C-alpha cells in the first residue's frame, strides 16, 4: 500500500512544524502505537500495566520527534505511513522491553488455571521451538535475537561477530527453512 494523500499532507505538516500538526499526527496514530505496544509485549509473553504501556507509547512518539523529527524525515514514502510507524514502534518498544527487562512473564501456576490464550501461547511456543530446531545453532540464535528479542541487524552483528550485511540473507534462509518445516 502506498502513502495516502491525507498521510502525505499530515507528514509534511509535521516535518514543517505547522500549527497543530503534531497533535493531529498523534490523534491519527495513537491507537496504532498502543496496539503495537500491546502486541509486541504480548508476543514476548509480557503483561503490560497501563502505566508501562503509556511510557512505551510516549517513548515511541519521543523517538519520532527526536533530532528535529529525523525519523519522519527519513521516511522514503514508498509504503503507507502506518506501516512505517508500525516498524518504528515495534523496534523502539522491543528494545525498551529488552533493555529494561520489563518482563512480567505470563505464566501458568497451580493457583491460576490455564486460559485459552495461555494454552495457545504454549502451543505456539512449542511450534516455534520445533521449527527453530531445523536451523543451525547460529541461525537459531539470530532468528531469536531478531524476531523474539527485537534486536537490530547492527546489535546482532556485534553480538555474534558477523558482518551486518550478512544478517538479512541469513534470516531469509532461516525463514525459508522454517517455512519448509511447517
Secondary structure, 3 states (H helix, E strand, C coil): CCCCHHHHHHHHHHHHCCCCHHHHHHHHHHHHHHHHHHHHHHHCCECCCHHHHHHHHHHHHHHHHHHHHHHHHCCCCCCCHHHHHHHHHHHHHHHHHHHHCCCCECCCCCCCCCCHHHHHHHHHHHHHHHHHCCCCHHHHHHHHHHHHCCCCHHHHHHHHCCCHHHHHHHHHHHHHHHHHHC
